[in-house]
Amino acid sequence: MLTIGLTGGIASGKSTVSRRLMELGATVIDADAIARALQEPGQPGLEGIVEEFGPSVLTPDGRLDRAALGALVFGDPEVRQRLNAIVHPLVRAEAERLAAAAGEDAALVEDIPLLVETGQHGRFDHVLTVQAPVEERVRRMVEDRGMTETDARARIAAQATDEERAAVSDTVLVNDGSVQRLLDRVDAWWEWHVEPRLPSPAQPHRL
């Protein structure tokens, strides 16, 4: 198995890269998707969050109010650390379960937004980081996600810097152009860095 840690800052284009890697044949484990599932009603993640932060982080129908939780977390590193201490162990346990089921011949990609912040880079054969200019990321968050510029910059500031991610990366894909340009870079990276390290398809026996 070839293990790849995929990371990148918010609005960097990491999700686009993740989808392309899946199309190319990778087994992708999405930490954000796992976290969201664990925060559904009745799941241990939501129960832990409510126990720690109280019912004010719930909507009237008992679901997680992500806006209310975000307002608490992104302005206070200590509060964010308390949230991470609840969610991250649960996410890692589920990711390990999915990885064990992937099979020895897989190219296993773990899509982890906070890979650097949580110190996980050392457990992968290859760390792939998606990077985009900060101002472009702010623009995407404001125009595509409806955030205010202040909120967008706060989200970026709450994560590792480009320099911190690059320092632990084997490859940095720069997303500074069109979507197609990014996809072409993903394809080239896959061809040069992944395909040669995967098992060759079995050849038929010839009689």
N, C-alpha and C positions, 0 to 999 in steps of 0.2 A: 504493500500500500504506500502510495505517495501522499503525504499530508501537507496541505497548503493552508496557511492562515491568511485570510483576505481581510483587509481593513482599509479605512479611509475616513476622513472627517465627514460630518453631516453635509449633504448636498454636493459631495465630491464626484458622484457618479458610480459609487461602489455597487449599488443595486443593479445598474446596467451591466457592469462587469460580471456580477454574480449570475445574472440570468444567462449571459453569453457562455459562461463556463459550464452551466448546466446543459445548454444546447450542444456544447462540444463533447459532452459525455461525462463531465465530473459529477460526483455525488456531492451535493451542496447541503450543508447544515447551516441554517440561518438562525443566529443567536437571537436576533430581534423577534423573529416569528415565534421562537420557543418562549421568549419572555412574555409576548402578548398572550400566548395560549395559557401560560401559567398565571396570568392576571385576570383570567375569566372568572365569573362567579363560581364559587365552590372549589377553586384551585388553590394550592398552598401559597402561591405567590401573592394573590390578592389577600388572603387571610393574614399573611405576615405583614403586608403593607398597612392594612387597617389596624392591626394590633399595635403597630409602631406609630402610625400617624393619626389614627382616629377616623371616625366616620365622615369627616369633612372632605375626604378624598374620594367619596362615593357619589354617584349620581342618584337621583330619587329612585331609580329602578334597581339599585344595588350593584351597578357596574363601576369600574374604575373611572373616575373623572381625571383624565390625563392632563387636562389643562390646569386643574387645581393642584395636582401633584407636581407638575412641571414648574408651577409658580413657586412652590416650596423648594424644589431641588436645585434649580439652575441659578438661584441667587445665593446659595449657601453651600460651600464645599462640605461642611460637616454633616449637613442634612443629606446631601448626595451620597456621602459615604455610608450613612445609615441605610439608605435605600439599596445601595449596591450590596451591602452585607446580607440583605434579605434575598435579593434576586439572583445574584451571580452564582452562588453555590447550587441553586436549583437548576439554573440554565446549564451549568457545566455538567451536572449529573445526567440530564437528559441528552446533552450533546454526546457524552461518552456512550450512552446507550445506543444512540443512532449510529455512531462511528463503529461500534463493535459489530453492528449488523450490516455494514457496507460491503464487506468482502475484501480479501487480501489483494485483489487485482485492481481495486478502485483508485481513482484520483480523488481523494477526499478533500473538499474545500470547506473550511469552517469560516463562515462570514461573521466576523466579530467586530462591531464598531469600536469597542473599547479594548481591543487586543493589547495595545501598548499600555494603556492605563492599568490593566489588570495583570500585567507581567506575564502574558501567556506566549510571547513570541518564541521562547526557547523550546517549546514542545513540537514545533513544526519543522518539516524538512525544508520548506520554502515559505517565506513571508512575502506576500504581494500587497503593495499599498497603492491605492488610487488617490491621486492628488489633483487638486484644481485650485486656481487662483482664489484667494479669499474673497475679493470683491465679486467675482462671478458666483461664488457660493452664496454670498449674501443676496445677490440679485435673484437667484433661483428660489431661495427661501421666502423672499418677500413676494415675488411674482407668482410662483407655483404653489406655495404652501400657505400663503396669506399671513405670514408673520410680519410683525413690525421689524424695522431695521435693528432696533435696540434688542429685541428678543433674539433675532438671528445672530447678532454678534455675541450675545451672551452664551448662546448654545455653542458657538465655535470656541469661545474662550474657555468653556467648561471641559473641552476635550484636549487631547495631546496636540502639540504643534506639528506642523509639517516636518520640522527638523527632528523632532523626537521620533516620529514614525519612520522617517528615512533612515535614522541611525540603526534601527533594528530590522530593516527590510533587505531582502535579497533583490527585489525588483520594485521600482516605482513607475507606475503607469501615469503619465501626465495627461489629464483630461482638459486640454485647453483649446479644443476645437469642436468640430461637429460630433454628433453621436456616432456616425459612421467611422470617423477617424479613430474614435476610442475603440470601437469594435474591431477595426483592423489591427490595432495595437494588441488587443487581447488575443486575436487569432494568431498573430506572429509570435507572441509570447508562448502560447500553447504549443505551437509547432516546434519552437526551439527548446523550450525548457521542460515541457511536460511529456509530449509524445515519446521522445527518446528514452524516458525513464519508466514508461509503462511496459508491462509484459507484451510481447509480440503476439498477435493472434495465432492460435494453433494452426499449424499447417495440416492439410488432409494427408492421410496415408495413401501412398501410390503403390499399386500392385502391378 
